[in-house]
Amino acid sequence: TIISEILGVPEPDRHRILHLGELAAPSLDIGLTWAEFQRVERGITEFNAWLHEHIRQLRRNEGDDLMSQLIRTSQDGEYLTDLELEATAGLVLAAGFETTVNLLGNGIRMLLEHPGQLAKLRERPDLWANAVEEILRLDSPVQMTARVARTDTSVDGQPVRRGQTIAVYLAAANRDPAVFTDPHRFDVERDNANRHLSFSGGRHFCLGAALARAEGEAGLRTLFGRYPDITLAGPGERRPTRVLRGWSSLPVSLGQTTTPSR
């Protein structure tokens, strides 16, 4: 809903855009089969066609959403082109929705599989922010990224030539025993949990990191506060994507509901 409001997506179109986002998610993967590639292409093509018409409508009838603000924004008398607006909208959908959904799903599963850790959070709510960092570290929503070497260099003794593309596995770095003690253990009290690389680093550090952390904490804290008896109701099914890691389905039984405090 939040991302739809940012993009100015009309209410009747929101489920469709969600579906198209799911179809396009594997576009980040390498080694797609021909059938997978065709499915991704269909999703992206349909999303781009919808987005092109959506931008055309917003140009005629601007709102107070981010896309309308971008349409109105100019620098030295120049406005963003449709292509630039479409690229921005696609990035917002992929980075602002897909990754957060994966963070929430991974966190729900991990906490339900570790009731002792969940009990600590119930006793000490101040640990929620650190718990989100530990979830990001141990089950990162983005498993890998890529970089192009600007100069000849080496990585852990492996020579890399200028212009070569390097696949960087963030998930492996997040379990580096030289950085994290007992790295495969889930510990919401881990004192250096935030040293993970799930948001990448340097000039490519995720611009939405603060928002993702806030959404993750708010979502998980609210869910487990509202449904204290929530339990897993089945094994669930992992998404088939390689770069993005999340769940296609994660059945739970909510149990009794508590009344939220005001």
Secondary structure, DSSP 8 states (H G I E B T S, - for coil): -HHHHHHT--GGGHHHHHHHHHHHGGGG-SS--HHHHHHHHHHHHHHHHHHHHHHHHHHHS--SSHHHHHHH-EETTEE--HHHHHHHHHHHHIIIIIHHHHHHHHHHHHHHH-HHHHHHHHH-GGGHHHHHHHHHHHS-SB-EEEEE-SS-EEETTEEE-TT-EEEEEHHHHTT-TTTSSSTTS--TT-TTGGG--TT--GGGS-TTHHHHHHHHHHHHHHHHHH-TT-EE-S--EE-S-SSB--EEE--EE--S------
